[in-house]
Amino acid sequence: MGDERVLRIEGLCARVGEAEILHGVDLEVRPGEVHAVMGPNGSGKSTLSHVLMGRPGYEVTGGSVTLDGVDLLALPTWQRARAGLFLALQHPTEVPGVSLESVVAEATRQSGEEPGESTHDVHDVLVREASRIGFDKRFLARPLNVDLSGGEKKRNETLMLGALGRSYAVLDEIDSGLDVDALAAVSRRIQEATDEDGLGVLAITHFSRLLDVLEPDRVHVLAAGRIQAVGGPELAERLEAEGYAGVLAEAGASVGLPAGVTHPGDDGHDAGFGEDPFADPLA
């Protein structure tokens, strides 16, 4: 079992403050596979991504996560990245004064992996990656994500994913903010990484358009903090056509917020998040 390559999530439970968000998530992603996670707002999708990467403010209350046999939950965030996990953020952070190229060069040095130790090697890799997604290479030297559009930030995330060569990628709504052409380029690059490098992908999305190019092996419907339904690509097509209510009704679930969490104004309780009960607590 120690040689088995798989990102395995078993019975994962987590909360933010007093609000229980995840109630036992089970999911496996193997090299070269694409697993899509879809679900209504407030279902726990972004919470799942942040828990996997170890963001502060999220408390794991049960279950386990292993990456190729390594106990991921026992590691700090930087070691999770070094072990082979990449998170493409839904809202990428702006980093004034630090370029994309500098970030990738430092991450490469810390991992001790290719493309190598020199800045020149990293630059060449990033230029190649930029050309693969039709991204202007002038962005490589600009401060990371500063004054960029949402779509440009998502292409920065894709550049870093391609350059760093991690084993598994969690994509938290990487399709949001992308126009049609950029979405096609980003989806195609990620699909190529699964085919060429055996990248395992957990793609969190609201819309099936991401999956028109990035071909899912399995589609998981997350609602009320649990995986409620699993199917092939046809499940994503059904969700796009019909919405979540019918699929979740068949699974005996409903579209709603996790227990103990309410929208602001409901009995005066806002779970401590202000206007958005599922906003990152430290954002």
N, C-alpha and C positions, 0 to 999 in steps of 0.2 A: 504493500500500500504506500510505502514511503516513496516509490518511484512513480506513482500515479500522478499524472498531470491533469489537474482540474481545480477550478475555483468552486469550492463547495460551501454553500450556505445552508445551515440546518437549524431549524427552530429558532431563528433569530428574532429576539424581542428587544425593543428599545423604547426609551422615553426621552422627552425633553421637559425638564422641570417635573411637574406632577402629571403631565399629559403622556399617557401611554400611546405610542404611535404605531409601532410594529408589534404584531401579536403572533409571531411564529412563522417566519418566511423560510421556505425551503426552495432551493434553486441550485442547479449545477451548470457551469459553463466550462466546456472543454476546449482545447486549442483548435482554432479554426472555425468554431461555432459562433453564431450570432443569435443571441436571445434578446427579444424585445420585451420590455416591461411597459404596459400601458395601463391607464387607470384614470378615474375622475380626479378632479382637484381635491387635495386633502387626503389622498389615499395612502400616502407614505412613500411615494416614489423618490423624492429628493432626500427624505430622511434616510432611506436605504443607501443611497449613494454616499451620503456624509458619514454614516456609521461605518461603511466599508472602508473609507479612507481615514477614519479616526479623527474627525473634526471635533474639537472641544465643544462641550455643551450638550452632547448626545450621550446618554448613558445606556450601555448594553445591560439588559436585565435577564437575558437568557439566550441559550443557543450557542452556536459556534460558527466560525468562518475559517476555512483553511485554503491556502493557495499552494498548490503542488505539495501538500502535506505540511506546510508551515502554518502554525497558529497565528493567523493574521491579527486577531484581536489582542494578542499579547504584545504587539509591536507598536511603537510610536509611528506617526504618520510618515516620517522620512524613511523609516525602515520598511514600511509597507510599499512605498514607491520603489525602493531598492530591491525588494523581493520580486517585483515585477508587475505592480498594479499602477494603473494610470487613471486619473479622474479628469474628464473634460467637464469643466464647471458650467452650470446653467448661467451663472452670472460671473464671468471671469474678472479677476481682480486687476485694477490698474496699479502699476508699480512705477511711479515716477523715478527717473534717473537710472533705471536698469533696463537694458535692452533684452529683447527676446533671445538674441544670440548669446548674451552673457548668461542668461538663465540656463539655456540648454548646455552651454559649455561647462558650467559649474555642476549641473546635474550629471553630465557625462563623466566628469572627473571623479565625482563622488561614487558613481556606480562602478567605475573601473572597466566599463564596457566600450565597444566601438560606438561612435566613429573614431575614437582615439583621444589622445591627450591634448593635441594642439588646437589652438583657436582656428587655424587654417582648415583643419579637417572638419570641424563643426560647421564653419561657414559654408564649405562645399556641400555638406549634407543638407543644410537648410536651404541653400539655393536650389538644389535638386528637388527638395520637398515643395518649395514654393512654386516651382514650375509645374509640378504634378497637379496642383490644385488651382493654377492660374492666378497666383497671388504675387503682387509686386514685391520684389526682393528689397525694395527700399524700406519696407516695414521691419526688416530684420534688425536694423540699427536704431530704430525708434524706441522710446521708452515703452515697455510692455503694456499694451492695451490702452495707453493714455490717448484720449481724444479719438478713439476709434469707434466705428459704428458697431452695433451688435453683431452683424455678420462678419466684420473684419476680426472681431475678437474670437468668434467661433473658428475662423480659419487659422488664427494664431494657435488655438488649442489643437487643431488638426496637424499643424506643422510640428508642434512639440511631440505629439503622439508618434508621428512618422519618424522623427529624428531620434527619439529616445529608444524606440524599439522595445517597449515593455511587452510582457506576455499576455496581460489581460487589460482591457480598457472598459471603464464604466463611463458611458456617455450620458450626461444629464441634460436632456433636451438640446443636443447639439444642433438640431435643426431649427431652433427658434432664432429669428433674426436673419436667416439666410434667404436670399432671393432664389428663384428657380434654378438659375445657372450655378450659383455658388453651392446650393444644396446638392445638385447633381455631382459637382466636382468633389465635395467633401465626402459624400456617400460612396462615390466610386473609389476614392483613395482608401477609405476604411475597408471596403470590400476587398480591395487589392491586398491590404495587409493581412486579412484573414486567409486569402488564397496563397499568398507568397511567403508569409512569415508565420502562419499559424496563430495569428492574433485571436484570442477569445474576446468576444464583445458582449457586454450587457448594455443594451441601448434603451434608455428611458425616453419615452416620447408620448405625445398626445395624438400624433397624426400618422397615418399610414404612409404619407408621402415619402418619409425618410426610408421606408422599407421597399419603395419601388426599385431602388438601386441596391441598397444594403439588404441582402436577402436573408430573412430570418429563418433559422432552423426551427425555433419554437417562439410562440407568443404567449406571454403570461399576463393575465389581468390581475392587477393588484387593487384591492379595495378593502377599506376598514382594516388596513394593516396586515392583510393576509393575501396569498395567492389564491384567487377564487376560481380561476379557469385557466386551462392551458390548451393550446392547439397549435396548428401550423399557420402558415401565412394567411390562409383563408379566414382565420379568426380576426386578424387585423382588418381585413376587408369588410367583414361583417360589422365590426365595431364602427368603422368609418361610415357604413351605410345606415346602421340602425341605432348607434349609440350604445351606452353601457347598460341601460336599464334591463333590456331583455336578456342579455347574456348573464348578468348578475342574478336576475330573478331565477333563471334556470339553475344557478349554482346555490340558490337559497340565501343570497346576500342582497344588499341594497346599496344604492349610491348614497353615501353620507360620510360624515366625519367620524374618526375614531372615538370610542367611548371616552367620556370625560373632557372632550374638547368641544367648544361651541364657538360660533362666530361672535365678534364683539357685539354687545347690546343684548345678547340672550341672557337674561337674568343678571346682567352686569358683569359677566365673567368673560375675560378675554385671554385666559391661559398665559398671560404675561407677554404676549407678542404684539400688542398694539393692534393696528388695523388688520394685519395678516396673521392668523393663528399658526401658519406654517412657514413663516419667514425664518431665516437663519437667526438663532438667538444672539449671535455675535456679529451679525452683518452691520 
